[in-house]
Amino acid sequence: MRLLLINYELPPIGGGGGRATLRLAREFVRAGHPTAILTSAFDDFPRDEEKEGIRIRRIPVWRPYADRCPPRHMLTFVASSLYHAPRFAKEYRPDLVLAFFGIPCGPCALRIKRRLRIPYVLSLRGSDVPRPELGHQRFLESLALPVLRRVWLKADGLVAVGEGLRQAALAVEPGLRIEVIPNGVDVEAFAAPAERRGTGLRLLFVGRLREFKGLQFVIGAMADRVGRGKDVDLDVVGDGPYRAELERLATRYDLNEHIRFQGWLDPSQVPAHYARADALVLPSYVEGSPNVVLEAMAAGLPVIASDAPGIRELVRHEKTGLLTPVGDVEAIGRAIDRLLESPELRVSMGSAGKELAQNLSWSGIARRHLDLFARINDSGESGDVSQESLA
């Protein structure tokens, strides 16, 4: 089967969705399926290249940042892909298209289907599904909703990376048939060091710095602990529009010596930060299926995270980590205290997480996608994913 993957981000730019695209493409090629990726041009990256057996085509967009893509920049991918994607698909002749994110990648997948009769599967990742927890996006979501519904309904297959995300999509458009296939993790890349038994607690956050990620609550919890002489540090790997506010908070609480903002890093540099950490923190309001939790488990780290959709499906409370109510600074503080005071608990939770991560290899996740693609191809026709069409 000849595959075309479409994502507006691809390493070294962007976040978890881009990394998942590249990992799946590698596994598809290893399984004997020729694969190409259509993505955004950036800096002086080649417009057309072959890498690890994957053909990569980069199309013109307005994207000044490597680590983030605001909506106005994302719209330039929509416009550019509507023109370039069908032309590349006609040249490459895939049997199926896998598009990541309903917006901005769904519209060009739909255009390819209409013009060339090539079926497409849409991968719902998190930020592309309207959810009440992301109230700050409500206006943009209302504008995008008609387009989003159309690309969902016309898709030949829908995949969500978590059950919470699936339910959120069904709340918007009941009757869709959505298959849950989680993200995978490269266990070898995030291999844990032999032992972590320091006297203090070194926390790690990895991700885009936006308000809904909740890092401000961790800073608040740290302020009380450090003020009482406890040895707690935090490394922040990532960048984003909320960074300046977080830095102000760190200064206000006199935590500049305890919080290190590392900025956006090349993905190859990130595993070293997991290796130096004692625990991952992810206090988000909501997630899709956060890669960082899987990476932390592969690295043998316990996780302090919000009991929120997308997270509670991955973190097993009291076994691989500690779940706290969203925005509850005191509960986050108590979780920090437990891990700080019990290195043995950190080790046991980290070991349990590592065992779970072993079952989420990218090769297995790729096989589940390929099974779905085969069912679509075997049907012999392009269809849609409404329940009515399956009756």
C-alpha positions as YAML, in Angstrom:
chain: A
units: angstrom
residues:
- id: 1
  name: MET
  ca: [0.00, 0.00, 0.00]
- id: 2
  name: ARG
  ca: [1.33, 3.41, -1.00]
- id: 3
  name: LEU
  ca: [0.74, 6.04, 1.71]
- id: 4
  name: LEU
  ca: [0.73, 9.82, 1.90]
- id: 5
  name: LEU
  ca: [0.88, 11.43, 5.36]
- id: 6
  name: ILE
  ca: [-0.07, 15.10, 5.77]
- id: 7
  name: ASN
  ca: [0.93, 17.20, 8.77]
- id: 8
  name: TYR
  ca: [1.70, 20.90, 8.99]
- id: 9
  name: GLU
  ca: [4.52, 20.07, 11.44]
- id: 10
  name: LEU
  ca: [7.41, 17.64, 11.22]
- id: 11
  name: PRO
  ca: [10.55, 17.38, 13.36]
- id: 12
  name: PRO
  ca: [12.58, 19.31, 14.11]
- id: 13
  name: ILE
  ca: [9.69, 21.81, 14.09]
- id: 14
  name: GLY
  ca: [6.51, 21.45, 16.10]
- id: 15
  name: GLY
  ca: [5.42, 19.13, 18.87]
- id: 16
  name: GLY
  ca: [4.11, 15.64, 19.55]
- id: 17
  name: GLY
  ca: [1.90, 15.36, 16.50]
- id: 18
  name: GLY
  ca: [4.85, 15.90, 14.18]
- id: 19
  name: ARG
  ca: [6.97, 13.36, 16.05]
- id: 20
  name: ALA
  ca: [4.15, 10.82, 15.79]
- id: 21
  name: THR
  ca: [3.91, 11.44, 12.04]
- id: 22
  name: LEU
  ca: [7.59, 10.76, 11.52]
- id: 23
  name: ARG
  ca: [7.61, 7.66, 13.72]
- id: 24
  name: LEU
  ca: [4.60, 6.17, 11.95]
- id: 25
  name: ALA
  ca: [6.14, 6.92, 8.56]
- id: 26
  name: ARG
  ca: [9.32, 5.07, 9.55]
- id: 27
  name: GLU
  ca: [7.32, 2.05, 10.68]
- id: 28
  name: PHE
  ca: [5.18, 2.03, 7.53]
- id: 29
  name: VAL
  ca: [8.36, 1.98, 5.41]
- id: 30
  name: ARG
  ca: [9.84, -0.82, 7.53]
- id: 31
  name: ALA
  ca: [6.65, -2.81, 6.98]
- id: 32
  name: GLY
  ca: [7.13, -2.48, 3.21]
- id: 33
  name: HIS
  ca: [4.73, 0.39, 2.44]
- id: 34
  name: PRO
  ca: [6.18, 3.27, 0.37]
- id: 35
  name: THR
  ca: [5.44, 6.46, 2.30]
- id: 36
  name: ALA
  ca: [5.60, 10.20, 1.63]
- id: 37
  name: ILE
  ca: [4.95, 13.16, 3.93]
- id: 38
  name: LEU
  ca: [3.56, 16.54, 2.91]
- id: 39
  name: THR
  ca: [4.47, 19.24, 5.43]
- id: 40
  name: SER
  ca: [5.43, 22.91, 5.88]
- id: 41
  name: ALA
  ca: [8.52, 24.54, 4.47]
- id: 42
  name: PHE
  ca: [10.69, 26.12, 7.13]
- id: 43
  name: ASP
  ca: [13.99, 27.95, 7.14]
- id: 44
  name: ASP
  ca: [16.37, 26.37, 4.59]
- id: 45
  name: PHE
  ca: [15.03, 22.80, 4.83]
- id: 46
  name: PRO
  ca: [14.96, 21.10, 1.39]
- id: 47
  name: ARG
  ca: [11.65, 21.46, -0.42]
- id: 48
  name: ASP
  ca: [11.87, 17.88, -1.65]
- id: 49
  name: GLU
  ca: [14.04, 15.15, -0.14]
- id: 50
  name: GLU
  ca: [14.19, 11.48, 0.72]
- id: 51
  name: LYS
  ca: [15.12, 10.60, 4.29]
- id: 52
  name: GLU
  ca: [15.16, 7.12, 5.85]
- id: 53
  name: GLY
  ca: [13.25, 5.86, 2.83]
- id: 54
  name: ILE
  ca: [10.51, 8.50, 3.29]
- id: 55
  name: ARG
  ca: [9.85, 11.09, 0.61]
- id: 56
  name: ILE
  ca: [9.25, 14.52, 2.16]
- id: 57
  name: ARG
  ca: [7.62, 17.41, 0.27]
- id: 58
  name: ARG
  ca: [7.58, 20.81, 1.99]
- id: 59
  name: ILE
  ca: [5.15, 23.44, 0.72]
- id: 60
  name: PRO
  ca: [5.34, 27.25, 1.11]
- id: 61
  name: VAL
  ca: [3.76, 28.65, 4.28]
- id: 62
  name: TRP
  ca: [4.21, 31.60, 6.61]
- id: 63
  name: ARG
  ca: [5.78, 30.08, 9.73]
- id: 64
  name: PRO
  ca: [8.33, 32.20, 11.61]
- id: 65
  name: TYR
  ca: [8.55, 29.95, 14.70]
- id: 66
  name: ALA
  ca: [9.88, 26.42, 15.03]
- id: 67
  name: ASP
  ca: [8.11, 25.63, 18.30]
- id: 68
  name: ARG
  ca: [4.60, 27.00, 17.68]
- id: 69
  name: CYS
  ca: [2.13, 27.84, 14.93]
- id: 70
  name: PRO
  ca: [-0.54, 30.46, 15.81]
- id: 71
  name: PRO
  ca: [-3.88, 30.24, 13.95]
- id: 72
  name: ARG
  ca: [-3.03, 32.97, 11.43]
- id: 73
  name: HIS
  ca: [0.08, 31.02, 10.42]
- id: 74
  name: MET
  ca: [-1.83, 27.74, 10.41]
- id: 75
  name: LEU
  ca: [-4.28, 29.19, 7.90]
- id: 76
  name: THR
  ca: [-1.44, 29.67, 5.43]
- id: 77
  name: PHE
  ca: [-0.91, 25.90, 5.50]
- id: 78
  name: VAL
  ca: [-4.61, 25.40, 4.75]
- id: 79
  name: ALA
  ca: [-4.42, 27.72, 1.74]
- id: 80
  name: SER
  ca: [-1.12, 26.37, 0.46]
- id: 81
  name: SER
  ca: [-2.07, 22.72, 0.91]
- id: 82
  name: LEU
  ca: [-5.36, 23.14, -0.95]
- id: 83
  name: TYR
  ca: [-3.26, 24.06, -3.99]
- id: 84
  name: HIS
  ca: [-0.15, 21.89, -3.55]
- id: 85
  name: ALA
  ca: [-1.50, 18.69, -1.94]
- id: 86
  name: PRO
  ca: [-3.68, 17.49, -4.85]
- id: 87
  name: ARG
  ca: [-0.82, 18.13, -7.27]
- id: 88
  name: PHE
  ca: [1.63, 16.17, -5.15]
- id: 89
  name: ALA
  ca: [-0.90, 13.37, -4.68]
- id: 90
  name: LYS
  ca: [-1.42, 13.18, -8.46]
- id: 91
  name: GLU
  ca: [2.34, 12.87, -8.88]
- id: 92
  name: TYR
  ca: [2.92, 10.43, -6.00]
- id: 93
  name: ARG
  ca: [-0.26, 8.37, -6.55]
- id: 94
  name: PRO
  ca: [-0.92, 7.09, -3.01]
- id: 95
  name: ASP
  ca: [-3.53, 4.45, -2.25]
- id: 96
  name: LEU
  ca: [-4.56, 6.25, 0.93]
- id: 97
  name: VAL
  ca: [-3.97, 9.56, 2.73]
- id: 98
  name: LEU
  ca: [-3.47, 9.85, 6.50]
- id: 99
  name: ALA
  ca: [-4.03, 13.45, 7.62]
- id: 100
  name: PHE
  ca: [-3.13, 14.66, 11.11]
- id: 101
  name: PHE
  ca: [-5.41, 17.27, 12.75]
- id: 102
  name: GLY
  ca: [-8.84, 18.06, 11.26]
- id: 103
  name: ILE
  ca: [-7.68, 21.66, 11.04]
- id: 104
  name: PRO
  ca: [-5.39, 22.52, 9.26]
- id: 105
  name: CYS
  ca: [-4.82, 19.23, 7.37]
- id: 106
  name: GLY
  ca: [-8.33, 17.89, 6.83]
- id: 107
  name: PRO
  ca: [-9.42, 20.27, 4.04]
- id: 108
  name: CYS
  ca: [-6.61, 19.27, 1.66]
- id: 109
  name: ALA
  ca: [-7.24, 15.57, 2.34]
- id: 110
  name: LEU
  ca: [-10.88, 16.12, 1.39]
- id: 111
  name: ARG
  ca: [-9.85, 17.95, -1.78]
- id: 112
  name: ILE
  ca: [-7.55, 15.07, -2.75]
- id: 113
  name: LYS
  ca: [-10.45, 12.65, -2.25]
- id: 114
  name: ARG
  ca: [-12.81, 14.73, -4.39]
- id: 115
  name: ARG
  ca: [-10.35, 15.26, -7.22]
- id: 116
  name: LEU
  ca: [-8.51, 11.94, -7.30]
- id: 117
  name: ARG
  ca: [-10.87, 9.53, -5.50]
- id: 118
  name: ILE
  ca: [-8.18, 8.65, -2.96]
- id: 119
  name: PRO
  ca: [-9.62, 7.75, 0.49]
- id: 120
  name: TYR
  ca: [-8.38, 9.49, 3.60]
- id: 121
  name: VAL
  ca: [-8.13, 8.72, 7.29]
- id: 122
  name: LEU
  ca: [-8.13, 11.62, 9.74]
- id: 123
  name: SER
  ca: [-6.11, 11.41, 12.96]
- id: 124
  name: LEU
  ca: [-7.65, 13.51, 15.76]
- id: 125
  name: ARG
  ca: [-4.82, 14.68, 18.00]
- id: 126
  name: GLY
  ca: [-6.31, 16.95, 20.67]
- id: 127
  name: SER
  ca: [-6.08, 20.62, 19.79]
- id: 128
  name: ASP
  ca: [-8.24, 20.05, 16.69]
- id: 129
  name: VAL
  ca: [-11.28, 18.82, 18.66]
- id: 130
  name: PRO
  ca: [-13.51, 21.39, 20.44]
- id: 131
  name: ARG
  ca: [-13.56, 20.80, 24.19]
- id: 132
  name: PRO
  ca: [-15.06, 22.89, 27.00]
- id: 133
  name: GLU
  ca: [-11.78, 22.74, 28.96]
- id: 134
  name: LEU
  ca: [-10.18, 24.91, 26.26]
- id: 135
  name: GLY
  ca: [-12.48, 27.88, 26.71]
- id: 136
  name: HIS
  ca: [-9.88, 30.30, 25.37]
- id: 137
  name: GLN
  ca: [-10.30, 28.70, 21.92]
- id: 138
  name: ARG
  ca: [-14.09, 28.86, 21.81]
- id: 139
  name: PHE
  ca: [-14.36, 31.71, 19.29]
- id: 140
  name: LEU
  ca: [-11.89, 30.10, 16.89]
- id: 141
  name: GLU
  ca: [-13.58, 26.73, 17.31]
- id: 142
  name: SER
  ca: [-16.98, 28.22, 16.41]
- id: 143
  name: LEU
  ca: [-15.51, 29.61, 13.19]
- id: 144
  name: ALA
  ca: [-13.82, 26.33, 12.27]
- id: 145
  name: LEU
  ca: [-16.67, 24.01, 13.27]
- id: 146
  name: PRO
  ca: [-18.50, 23.84, 9.89]
- id: 147
  name: VAL
  ca: [-15.26, 22.90, 8.12]
- id: 148
  name: LEU
  ca: [-14.29, 20.49, 10.88]
- id: 149
  name: ARG
  ca: [-17.62, 18.66, 10.74]
- id: 150
  name: ARG
  ca: [-17.37, 18.32, 6.97]
- id: 151
  name: VAL
  ca: [-13.87, 16.81, 6.98]
- id: 152
  name: TRP
  ca: [-14.91, 14.43, 9.76]
- id: 153
  name: LEU
  ca: [-18.04, 13.25, 7.97]
- id: 154
  name: LYS
  ca: [-16.36, 12.80, 4.60]
- id: 155
  name: ALA
  ca: [-13.39, 10.85, 5.99]
- id: 156
  name: ASP
  ca: [-13.15, 7.15, 5.22]
- id: 157
  name: GLY
  ca: [-11.78, 6.54, 8.72]
- id: 158
  name: LEU
  ca: [-11.36, 8.52, 11.93]
- id: 159
  name: VAL
  ca: [-8.74, 7.79, 14.57]
- id: 160
  name: ALA
  ca: [-8.55, 9.40, 18.01]
- id: 161
  name: VAL
  ca: [-5.47, 9.04, 20.19]
- id: 162
  name: GLY
  ca: [-7.54, 8.57, 23.34]
- id: 163
  name: GLU
  ca: [-11.03, 7.65, 24.54]
- id: 164
  name: GLY
  ca: [-11.54, 11.09, 26.09]
- id: 165
  name: LEU
  ca: [-10.81, 12.70, 22.74]
- id: 166
  name: ARG
  ca: [-13.18, 10.28, 21.01]
- id: 167
  name: GLN
  ca: [-15.97, 11.23, 23.41]
- id: 168
  name: ALA
  ca: [-15.27, 14.93, 22.85]
- id: 169
  name: ALA
  ca: [-15.62, 14.48, 19.09]
- id: 170
  name: LEU
  ca: [-18.85, 12.52, 19.53]
- id: 171
  name: ALA
  ca: [-20.23, 15.33, 21.69]
- id: 172
  name: VAL
  ca: [-19.76, 17.64, 18.69]
- id: 173
  name: GLU
  ca: [-20.94, 15.19, 16.03]
- id: 174
  name: PRO
  ca: [-22.85, 12.18, 17.41]
- id: 175
  name: GLY
  ca: [-22.93, 9.08, 15.23]
- id: 176
  name: LEU
  ca: [-19.35, 9.12, 14.03]
- id: 177
  name: ARG
  ca: [-17.39, 5.88, 13.95]
- id: 178
  name: ILE
  ca: [-14.03, 6.62, 15.59]
- id: 179
  name: GLU
  ca: [-11.32, 4.09, 16.34]
- id: 180
  name: VAL
  ca: [-9.03, 4.74, 19.31]
- id: 181
  name: ILE
  ca: [-5.35, 4.14, 18.56]
- id: 182
  name: PRO
  ca: [-2.99, 5.69, 21.13]
- id: 183
  name: ASN
  ca: [0.39, 7.25, 20.53]
- id: 184
  name: GLY
  ca: [3.45, 5.05, 20.77]
- id: 185
  name: VAL
  ca: [6.84, 5.59, 22.34]
- id: 186
  name: ASP
  ca: [10.43, 4.75, 21.47]
- id: 187
  name: VAL
  ca: [11.41, 2.87, 24.61]
- id: 188
  name: GLU
  ca: [15.07, 2.62, 23.61]
- id: 189
  name: ALA
  ca: [15.42, 6.37, 22.96]
- id: 190
  name: PHE
  ca: [14.17, 7.17, 26.47]
- id: 191
  name: ALA
  ca: [15.93, 4.36, 28.30]
- id: 192
  name: ALA
  ca: [16.20, 5.09, 32.01]
- id: 193
  name: PRO
  ca: [19.48, 5.31, 33.92]
- id: 194
  name: ALA
  ca: [20.14, 2.46, 36.32]
- id: 195
  name: GLU
  ca: [19.04, 4.27, 39.48]
- id: 196
  name: ARG
  ca: [17.67, 7.60, 40.71]
- id: 197
  name: ARG
  ca: [18.06, 8.10, 44.44]
- id: 198
  name: GLY
  ca: [19.00, 11.74, 44.97]
- id: 199
  name: THR
  ca: [18.06, 13.49, 48.19]
- id: 200
  name: GLY
  ca: [16.08, 16.24, 46.43]
- id: 201
  name: LEU
  ca: [13.39, 16.11, 43.75]
- id: 202
  name: ARG
  ca: [14.10, 17.28, 40.21]
- id: 203
  name: LEU
  ca: [10.86, 17.83, 38.32]
- id: 204
  name: LEU
  ca: [10.57, 18.03, 34.54]
- id: 205
  name: PHE
  ca: [7.98, 19.65, 32.29]
- id: 206
  name: VAL
  ca: [8.10, 19.12, 28.52]
- id: 207
  name: GLY
  ca: [5.70, 20.90, 26.20]
- id: 208
  name: ARG
  ca: [4.40, 24.12, 24.77]
- id: 209
  name: LEU
  ca: [4.07, 26.90, 27.32]
- id: 210
  name: ARG
  ca: [0.41, 27.85, 27.23]
- id: 211
  name: GLU
  ca: [-1.93, 28.68, 30.08]
- id: 212
  name: PHE
  ca: [-4.01, 25.50, 29.75]
- id: 213
  name: LYS
  ca: [-0.88, 23.40, 30.37]
- id: 214
  name: GLY
  ca: [-1.20, 24.45, 34.04]
- id: 215
  name: LEU
  ca: [2.48, 24.93, 34.84]
- id: 216
  name: GLN
  ca: [1.59, 27.99, 36.92]
- id: 217
  name: PHE
  ca: [0.04, 25.64, 39.50]
- id: 218
  name: VAL
  ca: [3.29, 23.68, 39.85]
- id: 219
  name: ILE
  ca: [5.19, 26.92, 40.40]
- id: 220
  name: GLY
  ca: [2.71, 27.86, 43.12]
- id: 221
  name: ALA
  ca: [3.16, 24.48, 44.81]
- id: 222
  name: MET
  ca: [6.95, 24.77, 44.58]
- id: 223
  name: ALA
  ca: [6.93, 28.21, 46.18]
- id: 224
  name: ASP
  ca: [5.54, 26.83, 49.43]
- id: 225
  name: ARG
  ca: [7.96, 23.87, 49.49]
- id: 226
  name: VAL
  ca: [11.07, 25.88, 48.69]
- id: 227
  name: GLY
  ca: [9.99, 28.50, 51.21]
- id: 228
  name: ARG
  ca: [10.08, 25.78, 53.86]
- id: 229
  name: GLY
  ca: [13.57, 24.71, 52.83]
- id: 230
  name: LYS
  ca: [12.63, 21.66, 50.73]
- id: 231
  name: ASP
  ca: [14.94, 20.68, 47.89]
- id: 232
  name: VAL
  ca: [12.74, 20.88, 44.77]
- id: 233
  name: ASP
  ca: [13.85, 22.00, 41.31]
- id: 234
  name: LEU
  ca: [12.09, 22.21, 37.95]
- id: 235
  name: ASP
  ca: [13.41, 22.03, 34.40]
- id: 236
  name: VAL
  ca: [11.05, 23.48, 31.78]
- id: 237
  name: VAL
  ca: [11.71, 22.19, 28.26]
- id: 238
  name: GLY
  ca: [9.64, 24.06, 25.72]
- id: 239
  name: ASP
  ca: [8.54, 27.52, 24.70]
- id: 240
  name: GLY
  ca: [5.37, 29.39, 23.91]
- id: 241
  name: PRO
  ca: [3.26, 32.49, 24.49]
- id: 242
  name: TYR
  ca: [2.85, 31.88, 28.25]
- id: 243
  name: ARG
  ca: [6.57, 31.74, 28.98]
- id: 244
  name: ALA
  ca: [6.89, 35.40, 29.99]
- id: 245
  name: GLU
  ca: [4.10, 35.03, 32.56]
- id: 246
  name: LEU
  ca: [5.69, 31.88, 33.99]
- id: 247
  name: GLU
  ca: [9.03, 33.63, 34.27]
- id: 248
  name: ARG
  ca: [7.34, 36.49, 36.12]
- id: 249
  name: LEU
  ca: [5.80, 33.98, 38.53]
- id: 250
  name: ALA
  ca: [9.18, 32.37, 39.15]
- id: 251
  name: THR
  ca: [10.66, 35.78, 39.96]
- id: 252
  name: ARG
  ca: [7.73, 36.78, 42.17]
- id: 253
  name: TYR
  ca: [8.10, 33.59, 44.25]
- id: 254
  name: ASP
  ca: [11.91, 33.92, 44.34]
- id: 255
  name: LEU
  ca: [12.35, 30.64, 42.46]
- id: 256
  name: ASN
  ca: [14.79, 31.69, 39.76]
- id: 257
  name: GLU
  ca: [17.49, 29.45, 41.26]
- id: 258
  name: HIS
  ca: [15.09, 26.50, 41.32]
- id: 259
  name: ILE
  ca: [13.39, 26.79, 37.91]
- id: 260
  name: ARG
  ca: [15.39, 26.54, 34.68]
- id: 261
  name: PHE
  ca: [13.68, 27.52, 31.44]
- id: 262
  name: GLN
  ca: [15.54, 25.50, 28.80]
- id: 263
  name: GLY
  ca: [13.55, 26.83, 25.85]
- id: 264
  name: TRP
  ca: [12.62, 24.88, 22.75]
- id: 265
  name: LEU
  ca: [15.09, 22.05, 22.06]
- id: 266
  name: ASP
  ca: [15.75, 19.77, 19.15]
- id: 267
  name: PRO
  ca: [13.98, 16.43, 19.86]
- id: 268
  name: SER
  ca: [17.36, 14.68, 19.99]
- id: 269
  name: GLN
  ca: [18.28, 16.76, 23.06]
- id: 270
  name: VAL
  ca: [15.15, 15.96, 25.07]
- id: 271
  name: PRO
  ca: [15.90, 12.38, 26.28]
- id: 272
  name: ALA
  ca: [18.87, 13.67, 28.30]
- id: 273
  name: HIS
  ca: [16.49, 15.81, 30.37]
- id: 274
  name: TYR
  ca: [14.31, 12.80, 31.18]
- id: 275
  name: ALA
  ca: [17.45, 10.95, 32.26]
- id: 276
  name: ARG
  ca: [18.34, 13.70, 34.76]
- id: 277
  name: ALA
  ca: [14.82, 14.09, 36.19]
- id: 278
  name: ASP
  ca: [13.11, 12.38, 39.12]
- id: 279
  name: ALA
  ca: [9.50, 12.95, 38.00]
- id: 280
  name: LEU
  ca: [7.48, 14.47, 35.17]
- id: 281
  name: VAL
  ca: [4.77, 17.07, 35.83]
- id: 282
  name: LEU
  ca: [1.82, 17.58, 33.48]
- id: 283
  name: PRO
  ca: [-0.88, 19.69, 35.17]
- id: 284
  name: SER
  ca: [-2.91, 20.40, 31.98]
- id: 285
  name: TYR
  ca: [-6.62, 21.19, 31.93]
- id: 286
  name: VAL
  ca: [-7.03, 18.59, 29.15]
- id: 287
  name: GLU
  ca: [-4.89, 16.58, 26.71]
- id: 288
  name: GLY
  ca: [-5.30, 14.26, 23.75]
- id: 289
  name: SER
  ca: [-2.81, 11.46, 24.41]
- id: 290
  name: PRO
  ca: [0.31, 13.23, 25.65]
- id: 291
  name: ASN
  ca: [3.55, 11.87, 24.23]
- id: 292
  name: VAL
  ca: [5.41, 13.25, 27.22]
- id: 293
  name: VAL
  ca: [3.65, 10.85, 29.61]
- id: 294
  name: LEU
  ca: [4.65, 7.89, 27.43]
- id: 295
  name: GLU
  ca: [8.21, 9.20, 27.21]
- id: 296
  name: ALA
  ca: [8.36, 9.64, 30.99]
- id: 297
  name: MET
  ca: [7.15, 6.08, 31.54]
- id: 298
  name: ALA
  ca: [9.72, 4.76, 29.05]
- id: 299
  name: ALA
  ca: [12.37, 6.69, 31.00]
- id: 300
  name: GLY
  ca: [11.25, 5.15, 34.28]
- id: 301
  name: LEU
  ca: [9.80, 8.37, 35.71]
- id: 302
  name: PRO
  ca: [6.70, 8.68, 37.91]
- id: 303
  name: VAL
  ca: [4.22, 11.29, 36.72]
- id: 304
  name: ILE
  ca: [2.42, 14.01, 38.68]
- id: 305
  name: ALA
  ca: [-0.47, 15.02, 36.44]
- id: 306
  name: SER
  ca: [-4.00, 16.38, 36.35]
- id: 307
  name: ASP
  ca: [-6.91, 13.99, 36.60]
- id: 308
  name: ALA
  ca: [-8.07, 15.28, 33.23]
- id: 309
  name: PRO
  ca: [-9.29, 13.80, 29.92]
- id: 310
  name: GLY
  ca: [-6.46, 12.32, 27.89]
- id: 311
  name: ILE
  ca: [-4.19, 12.02, 30.94]
- id: 312
  name: ARG
  ca: [-6.18, 9.72, 33.20]
- id: 313
  name: GLU
  ca: [-6.18, 7.13, 30.40]
- id: 314
  name: LEU
  ca: [-2.38, 6.87, 30.57]
- id: 315
  name: VAL
  ca: [-1.43, 7.56, 34.20]
- id: 316
  name: ARG
  ca: [-2.52, 4.87, 36.64]
- id: 317
  name: HIS
  ca: [-3.06, 6.64, 39.93]
- id: 318
  name: GLU
  ca: [-0.90, 5.30, 42.76]
- id: 319
  name: LYS
  ca: [0.76, 2.85, 40.36]
- id: 320
  name: THR
  ca: [2.61, 4.85, 37.68]
- id: 321
  name: GLY
  ca: [2.00, 8.29, 39.10]
- id: 322
  name: LEU
  ca: [-0.22, 10.60, 41.10]
- id: 323
  name: LEU
  ca: [-3.31, 12.31, 39.66]
- id: 324
  name: THR
  ca: [-4.49, 15.60, 41.16]
- id: 325
  name: PRO
  ca: [-7.59, 17.73, 40.52]
- id: 326
  name: VAL
  ca: [-7.10, 20.30, 37.77]
- id: 327
  name: GLY
  ca: [-5.72, 23.56, 39.15]
- id: 328
  name: ASP
  ca: [-5.40, 22.30, 42.73]
- id: 329
  name: VAL
  ca: [-2.11, 23.78, 43.96]
- id: 330
  name: GLU
  ca: [-2.33, 22.12, 47.38]
- id: 331
  name: ALA
  ca: [-2.92, 18.68, 45.86]
- id: 332
  name: ILE
  ca: [0.05, 19.15, 43.53]
- id: 333
  name: GLY
  ca: [2.12, 20.14, 46.56]
- id: 334
  name: ARG
  ca: [1.09, 17.02, 48.45]
- id: 335
  name: ALA
  ca: [2.05, 14.87, 45.45]
- id: 336
  name: ILE
  ca: [5.45, 16.58, 45.31]
- id: 337
  name: ASP
  ca: [5.91, 15.91, 49.03]
- id: 338
  name: ARG
  ca: [5.16, 12.21, 48.62]
- id: 339
  name: LEU
  ca: [7.73, 11.74, 45.88]
- id: 340
  name: LEU
  ca: [10.26, 13.94, 47.63]
- id: 341
  name: GLU
  ca: [10.01, 11.95, 50.85]
- id: 342
  name: SER
  ca: [9.95, 8.49, 49.27]
- id: 343
  name: PRO
  ca: [12.64, 7.61, 46.71]
- id: 344
  name: GLU
  ca: [11.34, 4.05, 46.91]
- id: 345
  name: LEU
  ca: [7.91, 5.18, 45.69]
- id: 346
  name: ARG
  ca: [9.54, 6.98, 42.77]
- id: 347
  name: VAL
  ca: [11.41, 3.81, 41.83]
- id: 348
  name: SER
  ca: [8.35, 1.55, 42.06]
- id: 349
  name: MET
  ca: [6.13, 3.92, 40.05]
- id: 350
  name: GLY
  ca: [8.85, 4.41, 37.46]
- id: 351
  name: SER
  ca: [9.28, 0.66, 37.07]
- id: 352
  name: ALA
  ca: [5.54, 0.14, 36.64]
- id: 353
  name: GLY
  ca: [5.40, 2.87, 34.02]
- id: 354
  name: LYS
  ca: [8.32, 1.40, 32.13]
- id: 355
  name: GLU
  ca: [6.59, -1.97, 32.03]
- id: 356
  name: LEU
  ca: [3.45, -0.38, 30.55]
- id: 357
  name: ALA
  ca: [5.47, 1.57, 27.98]
- id: 358
  name: GLN
  ca: [6.91, -1.68, 26.62]
- id: 359
  name: ASN
  ca: [3.46, -2.49, 25.22]
- id: 360
  name: LEU
  ca: [3.17, 0.78, 23.28]
- id: 361
  name: SER
  ca: [5.91, 0.43, 20.70]
- id: 362
  name: TRP
  ca: [5.54, 2.44, 17.51]
- id: 363
  name: SER
  ca: [5.69, -0.76, 15.45]
- id: 364
  name: GLY
  ca: [2.56, -2.05, 17.20]
- id: 365
  name: ILE
  ca: [0.76, 1.28, 16.82]
- id: 366
  name: ALA
  ca: [1.68, 1.35, 13.12]
- id: 367
  name: ARG
  ca: [0.24, -2.15, 12.66]
- id: 368
  name: ARG
  ca: [-3.08, -1.00, 14.07]
- id: 369
  name: HIS
  ca: [-3.17, 1.86, 11.56]
- id: 370
  name: LEU
  ca: [-2.27, -0.50, 8.71]
- id: 371
  name: ASP
  ca: [-5.08, -2.86, 9.72]
- id: 372
  name: LEU
  ca: [-7.52, 0.06, 9.48]
- id: 373
  name: PHE
  ca: [-6.11, 1.12, 6.10]
- id: 374
  name: ALA
  ca: [-6.46, -2.44, 4.78]
- id: 375
  name: ARG
  ca: [-10.12, -2.59, 5.85]
- id: 376
  name: ILE
  ca: [-10.80, 0.66, 4.01]
- id: 377
  name: ASN
  ca: [-9.00, -0.51, 0.87]
- id: 378
  name: ASP
  ca: [-10.74, -3.89, 1.00]
- id: 379
  name: SER
  ca: [-14.13, -2.16, 1.00]
- id: 380
  name: GLY
  ca: [-13.37, -1.07, -2.58]
- id: 381
  name: GLU
  ca: [-15.16, 2.28, -2.29]
- id: 382
  name: SER
  ca: [-14.64, 5.66, -0.69]
- id: 383
  name: GLY
  ca: [-17.25, 6.20, 1.95]
- id: 384
  name: ASP
  ca: [-17.72, 8.21, 5.12]
- id: 385
  name: VAL
  ca: [-17.61, 7.49, 8.83]
- id: 386
  name: SER
  ca: [-21.20, 8.19, 9.87]
- id: 387
  name: GLN
  ca: [-22.92, 5.26, 11.53]
- id: 388
  name: GLU
  ca: [-25.68, 5.47, 8.93]
- id: 389
  name: SER
  ca: [-23.22, 4.71, 6.14]
- id: 390
  name: LEU
  ca: [-22.22, 1.51, 7.95]
- id: 391
  name: ALA
  ca: [-25.72, 0.17, 8.42]
...
